[in-house]
Amino acid sequence: MDDIDERLAAISDCLYRVTAKVIVVQKHRILATIEPAGKYGFPGGGIEYGEDIPAVLARELAEEVGLKPSDITIETQPAFVSTGGVTNGVPKLALFYKAELHNPSALQHMERRYEWLDAHQLHDVTLGNSVKNARAFLLSVLD
């Protein structure tokens, strides 16, 4: 990361850890992952330096729920952007991308367990810090 301007180290109040999340809805239920602390999130994760969105989503979907790019079609533009979550003292910015799952039988419990949540369940679960400010958007996707 030699090409990153070292002046960024002096900026303490406007840097975010950017994550990309996939929103999959089938039969009025949304695919959610369960984080180690028991909070709910969605497949996806942090964007590594130099990584583009399709690459991060392909990597994270494979790691977390065992999906290959041929199993899913992901929209190219984010459907929602959420800020405000903080994890371990780091502000989060989450980009949510809608997706269509072609092969539900390809889902596997890998790094994360997953569950399909209906609107009532989504309303009641505890969401992880990086996605908790997106609850209203996520509920609207289920309408």
C-alpha positions, 0 to 999 in steps of 0.5 A, spaced: 500 500 500 505 504 498 501 509 494 496 511 499 497 518 501 500 518 508 496 524 510 490 519 511 493 517 518 492 524 520 484 524 519 481 521 525 474 523 523 472 521 516 474 514 514 470 508 514 471 501 513 467 500 506 463 493 506 459 490 500 453 486 502 448 481 498 441 482 499 437 475 496 430 475 497 426 468 495 418 467 497 418 473 501 424 471 506 431 474 506 437 470 506 441 472 513 448 470 516 449 469 523 455 472 526 459 469 531 456 474 536 449 471 534 447 478 531 444 477 524 448 480 518 448 479 510 453 475 506 458 480 504 464 483 507 470 488 507 472 491 501 480 490 500 485 495 498 485 494 490 479 489 490 472 491 486 465 490 488 464 484 483 470 481 486 469 482 493 462 479 493 464 473 489 470 472 494 465 473 500 459 469 498 464 463 497 467 464 503 461 465 507 455 461 504 459 457 499 456 460 492 459 461 486 458 466 481 454 462 476 449 460 482 447 468 483 446 474 479 448 481 483 445 487 480 451 492 478 448 498 482 447 499 490 440 499 492 442 502 499 448 505 502 448 505 510 452 509 515 452 509 522 454 502 524 461 502 528 465 495 530 471 495 534 471 503 534 471 503 526 465 507 523 462 502 517 459 504 510 455 498 507 453 498 500 447 493 499 446 490 492 440 486 490 441 479 487 437 473 485 439 466 487 439 461 481 441 455 485 438 455 492 441 448 493 448 451 492 448 454 499 452 451 504 454 453 512 461 455 511 464 461 515 457 463 517 451 459 518 445 462 514 437 463 515 431 465 511 428 470 515 421 473 514 419 480 515 416 479 522 423 475 524 427 480 521 424 486 525 425 482 531 432 479 530 439 483 533 442 486 527 450 487 527 453 493 527 455 494 520 447 493 518 443 495 523 441 502 520 439 498 514 433 495 517 427 499 514 430 498 507 431 491 508 424 490 511 421 494 504 425 489 500 420 484 503 414 488 501 
